[in-house]
Amino acid sequence: MSSPLDLMTVAGHSGAPAPLFVHAHPDDETVQTGSLMAWLAAHGLAVSLVTCTRGEQGEIVAGVLPESTTPAELVRVRENELAKAVGTLGIAQAFMLGTPPARAAGLEQHDYHDSGMAWIAEGLAGPADIDDPQTFTASSLDDEVADLLALIDQLRPTVLVGYDRLGSYGHPDHVRAHELAVAAAQKADLPMIEVASEPDAEGFEWFDLSDQKQTVISALRCYATQLRVVDDQIVHVGGQHQELPLVVGLRRVH
């Protein structure tokens, strides 16, 4: 049986291998799967990304933006950071869920809002107290699946890649992104590969992609509002330290 990494490099009926990654916010693609996406791109694959929200609720590194920055201005900053990181990683195409072509046919653009989070234990996030029916988690999963299926119908990816059920650290939007990817993979009859949330997770195959280290660091540094890279570690806006995502655990679930 081929490994999950091999599966990503297998051509489909429509031609060349074409993995589609599903992520919740700008920076997640780099923080969670930067080395994997860079490795695939370096090996000539047309990697695509769909991001589900614009990260409006994310904290901001002190001093990076003026205190007068409005929510709309923050969205534009985060979109620009995402675009720079996408280019750095070598991602071929990037889309926002709810924005055509990642929008069900006949519907106008819909922006899914960041649901926010609250820490409920060390390293584990839970829901925030936000009253907004347009948040990603408050919106209809069926509608979100229809949007992702519209993108799948256009792109014809050969495999979906997303979070495992823990959603990396429990962020509600990550968990919803997992549910979204699983449901869409089943409806589209596509293989799906999950990325392990924990370094000791059972049932995953592990891959050392350290040859992509410098690319990952360059992509991480596109996110000045969200993090810093210090001594080969990611220092998040809340002060949490994380090892560079150079070793990834993968498993096929569909």
N, C-alpha and C positions, 0 to 999 in steps of 0.2 A: 504494500500500500504506500502511495507516495506521501511525503510529508506535507504539512500545511504550506510551507514555503514553496515547495515544488508545485503545489496546486495553483498558487498565484501566478506561476510562470507558464501555465499550460494554455495553449490557444483554445478558443471556443469555436462554435460553429460559424461565427461571423468573422473569424480571422485571428488576429494577434491577441495575446493575453491582455486583459484590461480590468484590473482590480479597481473597485469603487469603495472608498473608505467613508464611513458614516461617523461624524463627530458632532459634539454638542455645541462647543463654543470656539471662537478664535483662540488659538494657542494649544488646544487639546491635541490637534493633529501632530504638533511638534513635540509637546511634552510627553504624550503617550506613545506615539508611533513614528516619531521623526526618523529614527535610524532605519526602520523598515521601509518607509516611503522613499527615503533617499536611496536605499539599496536597490529597490525595485526600479526606480528611475534611472539609476546608474547602469543597470543591466538592460536598459532599452525599453522598459515597459511604459505604456501610457497610463499613468496613475491618475485617477480622478478622486475628487473629494467633494462631499456635500456636508456643509456645516449647518446645523439646525437653528442656532440663534446667533445674535451678534454680541453676546456677552455684556449686555447693558448693566447687569448687577455686579459685575466683577469689581473688586477693590482696585485702587490705583496706587502704584508706587509713589511715595511722597516726592513732590518736587518735579515730577515728570511733566505734568500738565498744570496750567494755571487753575487756581481755585475757582475762577469764574467759568470754567468749562461746562457747557450745558450737556444734558443727556444726548441731544442730537449730535453735538460735536464729538462726544465720546464715541458714539456709534461709528462715526466716520473715521476716527482715529483707529478704532479696533478693526474696521474693515481694511484700512490701509496697512496695518500691521499684518493682518492675515495675508493680504496680497503679496507683501514682501516675503513672508515666510514661504508661501506657496512657490514663488519663483526660486527661492534659495534651495528648497528641497527638490526641485525639478518636477513638481506636480504638473501634469499636462493640462488639466482642466479643473476648475473649482466652481462650486455652485452653492447658493443659499436655499435651503428648504423653504418652500412657499413662493419662491421667485422663479418664473418660467426660465428654463424648461422643467425645473423641479416643482411644478405646480400642476394639479389635475386639470385636464383640458376644460377650457371654457370658463375658468375662474380667474378673477383678478389676483394680483400679487397679494400675498398675506405674509406679514412679518411675525414669526413666532418669537415671543419675548423670552429672555433669560428668566428662569424661574427663581434664581437666587438659591441660597443654601444657608444652613446654620450648622455649626459644629456640634455634634451630639456625643462624641467621644474622641479621644486622640486619634487623628487620622481618618475619622469617619464622619461624613457629612449627612445631613438630613434636610427635610423641607424647611424653607423660610416662610415667614408670615407675610405673604404678599397677596393682595387682593387684585388680581389682574387676570381676566378671562382669556387674555391672549398669550399667557405664558405657555411655554412648550408643554409643561405637564398638565395644565388646565385645559388645553386644547384637545380635540378629539383625536385619539390614536388612529381611528379609521381614516380621518381626513389626512393625517400626516402620512399614513401608508399610501394613500392614493397619490399624494404629491411625489413620494419617493418612487412609486411605480411608474409615474409619468417620466421621471428622469431615467429610470432603468430602461423603459421602452425606447427612449431616444439613444442612450449611450450603448446599450447592449453590453454591459459589463460581463465578465466571465466569472467573477466572484465578488461577494460583498465582504467587507472587513469591518468589525465593530468591537465594542466593549463586551466583556462577559457580563453575567447578571449582576455583579457587584458594582459595575460602572466605575471602575478604577478606584474611587474612594467614596462611593456612595452618593455623589451629587445627584439630586433628583433628575436633572436633565441628562446625565450620563445613563442613568438607569432607563429612562424613557427612550434614549437613543438606541440602547440595546434592544428594548422591546420593539422598536420601530424596525430595526435592521432584521431581526429574526422574523417578524411578521412579513416583511417585504420579500425576504429570501424565500420563504415558504410559498407565498403567492406567485412569485416569479419563477419558482423552481430553480433557484440559483444556489450554488454552494455558498456557505457562509463560514467565515473563520473568525473566532473570538480571540481577543488579546487578553492575556492574563492580567488580573488586577494585583495579584500578590506574587512576590518572588518565589514563594514555596508552593504555589498552587499545583494541585495534583491533576493529572490528565492532560497536561500541556507538553508540547515539545519546545525546547529552548534553543534559541539561536543567538550567537554572538555576532553582532554587526558593528563591532568597534571600528571597522575600517571607515565608517561614516561619521566618525566623531567630529571632525572639523566642520562638516556640513551641518550637523545637528547643532553645534554651538553657534554657528552663524545664523541659523534659522531661529534659535531661541533668542538671540540678541535682537531680532526684529520686534520682540514684544517688550519694549521698554516700560510700558505701563503695567505689566503684569509680573515681571520677574527680573532677576539678575543671574548671571553665570559667574560663580566664584569657585576657584580651585576645583574645577570639573564637577561642580554640583550646581543644581538649580536652587536658587533661593527665591521662594515665592513671596508675593506681596505680604502675606501674613507672617513671614519669617520661617516657614517650614523649609527644610532642606530635603532635596531629593537627588538621588544619583541620576546621572545622565541616562536616558533611555536607550542604552546600547545593547542590552540583552533582552530579548522579547520572548514571551511564551505564547504559543499559538496552538489552537486546536480547531478541527472542523466540527461543526455542530449541525450542519444541514447539507 
